[in-house]
Amino acid sequence: WESCLDTVQYVFNNTLHSVLKSSPSNLLLGYDQRNNIDSDLIKCLNKIAGIEKDSSLEREKSKELALNVADKIKAYNKTIYDKRHRSVYKPGDLVMIRDSTVKIGENKKLKPDFKGPFKVTKVLDKNRYVVQDILSYSLTSRSYNSILLIE
């Protein structure tokens, strides 16, 4: 492992990254590292093609591209995170509670999926809330006051 570690590191640092469209070495230093065999070939090709590079301008472009791609990935990850994680309720918010209980003789097909609205009166730890029945929406004579876990 120790004998080939430098080769592995060289290949890793100079391989073109598919998302960043540049190598890590080029982003960090502004140029791709070359070993002795590579440097002779690159010098010959550059001499034939007559390419003169403005390394500072190219480095700035590649850094800007890398930052733009990183921002796009960050925004995409945020949208995925927001879809999968529940929002936090504050005291005073109105919530609906999923009603999965079915009474004997009651048709599940016509039954509403949620009951409520209920008012959040207190926020507890570990995604738990104290909810209370709203007087104007109460369907029964007993008021509803319970602790619920948001899953």
C-alpha positions in Angstrom: 0.0 0.0 0.0 2.8 2.4 0.9 4.6 1.8 -2.3 1.6 2.9 -4.5 0.2 5.6 -2.2 1.8 8.4 -4.1 0.5 7.2 -7.4 -3.0 6.8 -6.0 -2.8 10.4 -4.6 -1.5 11.8 -7.9 -4.4 10.1 -9.9 -7.0 11.3 -7.3 -5.8 14.9 -7.4 -5.6 15.1 -11.2 -8.7 13.3 -12.3 -11.4 15.3 -13.8 -14.4 15.7 -11.4 -17.7 15.1 -13.3 -19.7 17.7 -11.3 -17.0 20.4 -10.9 -15.7 19.9 -14.5 -12.1 20.3 -13.2 -9.6 18.4 -11.2 -9.0 19.1 -7.5 -5.4 20.1 -8.2 -6.6 22.6 -10.9 -9.1 24.2 -8.5 -6.6 24.5 -5.7 -3.4 25.4 -7.5 -4.7 26.7 -10.8 -3.0 24.0 -12.9 -2.9 20.2 -13.1 0.1 18.5 -11.6 2.2 16.6 -14.0 4.9 13.9 -13.4 8.0 13.6 -15.6 6.3 11.5 -18.3 3.2 13.8 -18.4 5.2 17.0 -18.4 7.2 16.2 -21.6 4.0 15.2 -23.4 2.1 18.3 -22.3 5.0 20.6 -23.3 5.2 19.0 -26.7 1.4 19.3 -27.3 1.3 22.9 -26.1 4.2 23.8 -28.4 2.5 22.2 -31.4 -0.9 23.8 -30.7 0.6 27.2 -29.6 -1.6 27.4 -26.6 -0.8 30.1 -24.1 -3.0 30.0 -21.0 -3.7 32.9 -18.7 -3.6 30.8 -15.6 -5.0 33.3 -13.2 -8.1 34.0 -15.4 -8.6 30.3 -15.9 -8.3 29.6 -12.2 -10.9 32.3 -11.4 -13.3 30.8 -14.0 -12.9 27.3 -12.6 -13.4 28.5 -9.0 -16.5 30.4 -10.0 -17.8 27.3 -11.8 -17.1 25.2 -8.7 -18.9 27.7 -6.5 -21.9 27.8 -8.8 -22.2 24.0 -8.9 -21.8 23.8 -5.1 -24.6 26.4 -4.6 -26.9 24.4 -7.0 -26.1 21.2 -5.1 -26.7 22.9 -1.8 -30.1 24.3 -3.0 -31.1 20.8 -4.3 -30.2 19.1 -1.0 -32.2 21.8 0.9 -35.3 21.1 -1.1 -34.9 17.3 -0.5 -34.3 17.9 3.2 -37.4 20.2 3.5 -39.6 17.6 1.8 -38.6 14.9 4.2 -38.6 16.9 7.5 -41.7 18.2 9.2 -42.1 21.9 10.0 -42.0 23.0 13.6 -45.3 24.4 15.1 -45.4 27.3 17.4 -48.0 28.0 20.2 -51.1 29.4 18.6 -50.8 27.5 15.3 -53.8 25.5 14.1 -53.2 21.9 13.2 -55.2 18.9 12.0 -54.8 15.4 13.5 -54.8 12.3 11.4 -57.8 10.1 12.5 -57.0 6.4 11.9 -59.6 5.0 14.3 -62.6 3.3 12.7 -65.6 2.5 14.8 -67.6 -0.7 14.2 -70.3 -0.2 11.6 -68.6 3.0 10.3 -67.7 3.2 6.7 -63.9 4.0 6.4 -64.3 5.1 2.8 -66.5 8.1 3.6 -64.7 9.0 6.9 -62.5 12.1 6.7 -58.7 11.4 7.2 -58.2 14.3 9.6 -60.0 15.8 12.5 -59.7 19.2 13.8 -58.7 22.0 13.7 -56.8 22.1 17.0 -54.7 24.8 18.6 -51.1 24.2 19.7 -50.9 25.4 23.3 -47.4 24.3 24.2 -44.3 22.9 22.5 -42.6 20.0 24.3 -39.3 18.4 23.5 -38.8 15.5 20.9 -41.4 16.7 18.4 -44.3 16.6 20.9 -47.0 19.2 21.2 -49.9 19.9 23.6 -53.0 20.6 21.5 -56.4 21.8 22.6 -59.8 21.9 21.0 -61.0 25.2 19.7 -64.3 26.2 21.3 -65.9 27.5 18.1 -65.1 24.2 16.2 -66.0 21.8 19.0 -68.3 19.0 17.9 -68.7 17.5 21.3 -69.5 18.8 24.8 -66.1 17.6 26.1 -63.1 19.7 25.2 -60.1 17.9 23.6 -56.7 18.5 25.4 -53.9 16.0 24.6 -50.2 15.6 24.0 -49.4 14.5 20.4 -46.2 13.2 18.8 -45.4 14.4 15.3 -44.0 11.6 13.2 
